[in-house]
Amino acid sequence: MYLFGSDVGTSVIKATLFDVDGQEIGSAVRESPVLHPRALWAEQDMGEVWNGVSATIREVVEAANVPPEQIAAIGLTGQGDGTWLIDGEGLPVRPAITWLDGRAADYLGQFQRQGIDKEIFAITGTALNTCNQGLQMHWLQDHEPAALQHAAAALRAKDWAFLRLTGVVSTDETDASFTYFDIRRRAYDDRVLDLLGISRWRHLIPEARPSYRNIGKLLPAVAAQLGLKAGMPVVSGPLDVIASALGLGVIAPGDACTILGTAGIHESVLDAPSETPAGVGYNICHALPDRWVRLLPTMTGTLNLQWFAKEFYAAEVRAFGQDSGKLWDYLETLARQVGPGAEGVIYHPYIDPAGERAPFIEPLARAQFVGLSLHHRREVLLRAVYEGVVLSAMDCYRLLAPRMASIKLGGGGSRSDFWTQMFADAMQCPVQVIQGREFGAKGAAINAGVAIGLYPTFADAVARTVRPARQFLPDAEAGRIYAALYEVYRDVYGAMFPLWDRLAHLRRSL
């Protein structure tokens, strides 16, 4: 038997077929363009997103040459939050507003000044931010009320794919807990909509089911299009960051993982929600009914290295062309020539124009190098960028879980042994890299397998499907260096908050 995992990502859509032991049988990828019709806006064409979902599933079905009756279920995951409006016919009302969108920034500032963000965090365990569907709906209420009046439901990315596959309008607990949930009761709390001033749109919020109970049946017409069996189970959830944790086997209280991709997603599993650190990050329902995930997501991770390579190693980027693997091998060879601590150069990885969101929220935060002198070469700065991302992760874990038994590392950054060892040294705990690549899709497939009874429990599913590929043990001397460096790292950015504000005023006047 086999399970499908479909991951409706922000920039790419992936479909992966797994056997019941968690081995990847085949995978397909389609780009999913993000549209920027205005400054701060980030939208997607919902029709094109569905085309990407269907095309990737169909491609894997055709290439794998597996009899359709041997595919037990499709599991769905995808980018969290955002606002994907549909009408009564199940058609898009307007382009999807994604989690990247920043149009609601002024409303966020207003709610923060009024203290409403603190009231919402006390209920949801999630810091109010521009990703939040509730804030985006408040913006629509003021600027595009006709869209809300025409809408029948406000979905997220995976919910949209679920609707097209099954005809069912719903969401799951993981996505719902981003926005409107009383996180302790795992249920909607209308006080959140009242605080956000959008209670008149309560009817647009779909039913929220546990991830493993959010099940529909594949529509006959869609089944024919995909080359699959009509009526097969389709299971929607959990959202991508939780699916990735599940795909890495992070399910027990105290388990921790980092998804080191474009952003840096740092997660710890809890048996009850946590309000520490207050007003920052997320408490999200896990796929398991008695588990929660405390999540601190930095705005950027690997994006810092991509920026640095483009700006400081442009000739090498051109020379390696499409062979990005060899490019990164080459750059790591250069960075290895510099010892831990990067000769006293520190990099703060706040490269995103939207600033930082964890472990502090500061839209005006900006990246910076500190400690430069005349003798420093670009290889030193390169090493400092690698270390800056790791120091940012340390900053999150000091609040999430100060004493970790181990961390599991996923995402594109986990392919780098150099970087993974740096994580182990800085965190002073073993770091594991798990077999496979598509952990979001794998988590969705595991959830689907539990939902249909293929695995008795999530623990059984993880025991059968998750295997370590490599483990990195910490070096004590490197850990001592990073611990000292971290203290300076924190002190420097702590001093920068009023200066970032002054720089922002200066930028606006230029």
ChimeraX attribute file (.defattr): number of C-alpha atoms within 10 A of each C-alpha:
attribute: neighborCount
match mode: 1-to-1
recipient: residues
	/A:1	15
	/A:2	23
	/A:3	26
	/A:4	31
	/A:5	31
	/A:6	31
	/A:7	33
	/A:8	30
	/A:9	22
	/A:10	20
	/A:11	12
	/A:12	16
	/A:13	24
	/A:14	26
	/A:15	30
	/A:16	28
	/A:17	27
	/A:18	22
	/A:19	18
	/A:20	19
	/A:21	16
	/A:22	23
	/A:23	17
	/A:24	19
	/A:25	16
	/A:26	16
	/A:27	22
	/A:28	20
	/A:29	18
	/A:30	18
	/A:31	14
	/A:32	22
	/A:33	15
	/A:34	19
	/A:35	15
	/A:36	12
	/A:37	9
	/A:38	9
	/A:39	9
	/A:40	15
	/A:41	16
	/A:42	21
	/A:43	24
	/A:44	21
	/A:45	18
	/A:46	23
	/A:47	14
	/A:48	13
	/A:49	24
	/A:50	21
	/A:51	15
	/A:52	23
	/A:53	28
	/A:54	20
	/A:55	20
	/A:56	22
	/A:57	26
	/A:58	19
	/A:59	17
	/A:60	22
	/A:61	24
	/A:62	12
	/A:63	12
	/A:64	13
	/A:65	8
	/A:66	16
	/A:67	14
	/A:68	17
	/A:69	13
	/A:70	13
	/A:71	20
	/A:72	22
	/A:73	28
	/A:74	32
	/A:75	33
	/A:76	34
	/A:77	35
	/A:78	30
	/A:79	19
	/A:80	26
	/A:81	27
	/A:82	28
	/A:83	27
	/A:84	26
	/A:85	26
	/A:86	26
	/A:87	18
	/A:88	11
	/A:89	9
	/A:90	17
	/A:91	16
	/A:92	20
	/A:93	21
	/A:94	19
	/A:95	17
	/A:96	27
	/A:97	28
	/A:98	27
	/A:99	21
	/A:100	19
	/A:101	23
	/A:102	19
	/A:103	20
	/A:104	22
	/A:105	19
	/A:106	13
	/A:107	17
	/A:108	20
	/A:109	15
	/A:110	12
	/A:111	19
	/A:112	15
	/A:113	10
	/A:114	11
	/A:115	11
	/A:116	17
	/A:117	21
	/A:118	19
	/A:119	19
	/A:120	24
	/A:121	23
	/A:122	16
	/A:123	18
	/A:124	30
	/A:125	30
	/A:126	28
	/A:127	23
	/A:128	28
	/A:129	24
	/A:130	24
	/A:131	23
	/A:132	24
	/A:133	27
	/A:134	27
	/A:135	27
	/A:136	25
	/A:137	25
	/A:138	20
	/A:139	18
	/A:140	17
	/A:141	18
	/A:142	9
	/A:143	10
	/A:144	12
	/A:145	13
	/A:146	12
	/A:147	18
	/A:148	20
	/A:149	13
	/A:150	14
	/A:151	22
	/A:152	23
	/A:153	24
	/A:154	27
	/A:155	26
	/A:156	28
	/A:157	30
	/A:158	32
	/A:159	26
	/A:160	30
	/A:161	27
	/A:162	29
	/A:163	21
	/A:164	19
	/A:165	22
	/A:166	21
	/A:167	16
	/A:168	17
	/A:169	21
	/A:170	23
	/A:171	29
	/A:172	27
	/A:173	27
	/A:174	30
	/A:175	31
	/A:176	29
	/A:177	25
	/A:178	24
	/A:179	31
	/A:180	25
	/A:181	27
	/A:182	21
	/A:183	27
	/A:184	16
	/A:185	10
	/A:186	21
	/A:187	17
	/A:188	20
	/A:189	16
	/A:190	14
	/A:191	16
	/A:192	22
	/A:193	20
	/A:194	12
	/A:195	15
	/A:196	18
	/A:197	15
	/A:198	17
	/A:199	15
	/A:200	10
	/A:201	19
	/A:202	13
	/A:203	12
	/A:204	17
	/A:205	17
	/A:206	17
	/A:207	15
	/A:208	21
	/A:209	20
	/A:210	21
	/A:211	30
	/A:212	26
	/A:213	18
	/A:214	23
	/A:215	25
	/A:216	21
	/A:217	20
	/A:218	25
	/A:219	20
	/A:220	16
	/A:221	10
	/A:222	16
	/A:223	19
	/A:224	12
	/A:225	13
	/A:226	20
	/A:227	15
	/A:228	22
	/A:229	21
	/A:230	17
	/A:231	14
	/A:232	20
	/A:233	22
	/A:234	26
	/A:235	31
	/A:236	34
	/A:237	35
	/A:238	35
	/A:239	34
	/A:240	25
	/A:241	27
	/A:242	30
	/A:243	29
	/A:244	25
	/A:245	31
	/A:246	29
	/A:247	29
	/A:248	32
	/A:249	26
	/A:250	25
	/A:251	24
	/A:252	15
	/A:253	14
	/A:254	19
	/A:255	20
	/A:256	29
	/A:257	25
	/A:258	28
	/A:259	24
	/A:260	24
	/A:261	16
	/A:262	18
	/A:263	17
	/A:264	25
	/A:265	23
	/A:266	27
	/A:267	29
	/A:268	25
	/A:269	26
	/A:270	22
	/A:271	14
	/A:272	15
	/A:273	19
	/A:274	17
	/A:275	16
	/A:276	13
	/A:277	18
	/A:278	14
	/A:279	20
	/A:280	23
	/A:281	28
	/A:282	26
	/A:283	30
	/A:284	30
	/A:285	31
	/A:286	29
	/A:287	28
	/A:288	18
	/A:289	13
	/A:290	10
	/A:291	17
	/A:292	27
	/A:293	30
	/A:294	27
	/A:295	27
	/A:296	27
	/A:297	24
	/A:298	27
	/A:299	21
	/A:300	23
	/A:301	30
	/A:302	19
	/A:303	20
	/A:304	23
	/A:305	20
	/A:306	14
	/A:307	12
	/A:308	15
	/A:309	18
	/A:310	13
	/A:311	11
	/A:312	14
	/A:313	18
	/A:314	11
	/A:315	12
	/A:316	14
	/A:317	19
	/A:318	12
	/A:319	11
	/A:320	14
	/A:321	11
	/A:322	10
	/A:323	11
	/A:324	11
	/A:325	11
	/A:326	13
	/A:327	19
	/A:328	17
	/A:329	13
	/A:330	13
	/A:331	17
	/A:332	19
	/A:333	13
	/A:334	15
	/A:335	22
	/A:336	14
	/A:337	12
	/A:338	17
	/A:339	11
	/A:340	22
	/A:341	19
	/A:342	23
	/A:343	16
	/A:344	14
	/A:345	21
	/A:346	26
	/A:347	24
	/A:348	23
	/A:349	30
	/A:350	26
	/A:351	18
	/A:352	19
	/A:353	13
	/A:354	19
	/A:355	21
	/A:356	22
	/A:357	20
	/A:358	23
	/A:359	23
	/A:360	18
	/A:361	17
	/A:362	16
	/A:363	16
	/A:364	19
	/A:365	26
	/A:366	21
	/A:367	16
	/A:368	14
	/A:369	14
	/A:370	14
	/A:371	11
	/A:372	14
	/A:373	10
	/A:374	5
	/A:375	7
	/A:376	14
	/A:377	11
	/A:378	14
	/A:379	20
	/A:380	23
	/A:381	23
	/A:382	25
	/A:383	27
	/A:384	27
	/A:385	26
	/A:386	23
	/A:387	27
	/A:388	27
	/A:389	26
	/A:390	26
	/A:391	28
	/A:392	23
	/A:393	25
	/A:394	22
	/A:395	20
	/A:396	25
	/A:397	22
	/A:398	14
	/A:399	12
	/A:400	24
	/A:401	17
	/A:402	12
	/A:403	12
	/A:404	17
	/A:405	13
	/A:406	20
	/A:407	24
	/A:408	23
	/A:409	24
	/A:410	28
	/A:411	22
	/A:412	14
	/A:413	19
	/A:414	23
	/A:415	15
	/A:416	14
	/A:417	15
	/A:418	17
	/A:419	18
	/A:420	25
	/A:421	20
	/A:422	25
	/A:423	29
	/A:424	24
	/A:425	26
	/A:426	26
	/A:427	26
	/A:428	22
	/A:429	20
	/A:430	20
	/A:431	27
	/A:432	24
	/A:433	23
	/A:434	20
	/A:435	18
	/A:436	17
	/A:437	17
	/A:438	21
	/A:439	28
	/A:440	32
	/A:441	32
	/A:442	35
	/A:443	33
	/A:444	34
	/A:445	36
	/A:446	32
	/A:447	35
	/A:448	32
	/A:449	27
	/A:450	20
	/A:451	24
	/A:452	17
	/A:453	11
	/A:454	18
	/A:455	18
	/A:456	12
	/A:457	16
	/A:458	20
	/A:459	15
	/A:460	12
	/A:461	22
	/A:462	21
	/A:463	12
	/A:464	13
	/A:465	19
	/A:466	21
	/A:467	18
	/A:468	13
	/A:469	10
	/A:470	12
	/A:471	18
	/A:472	19
	/A:473	17
	/A:474	18
	/A:475	17
	/A:476	14
	/A:477	11
	/A:478	17
	/A:479	20
	/A:480	15
	/A:481	14
	/A:482	24
	/A:483	18
	/A:484	11
	/A:485	21
	/A:486	22
	/A:487	12
	/A:488	13
	/A:489	21
	/A:490	14
	/A:491	10
	/A:492	14
	/A:493	16
	/A:494	11
	/A:495	10
	/A:496	14
	/A:497	15
	/A:498	11
	/A:499	14
	/A:500	18
	/A:501	15
	/A:502	12
	/A:503	16
	/A:504	14
	/A:505	11
	/A:506	10
	/A:507	9
	/A:508	7
	/A:509	7
	/A:510	5
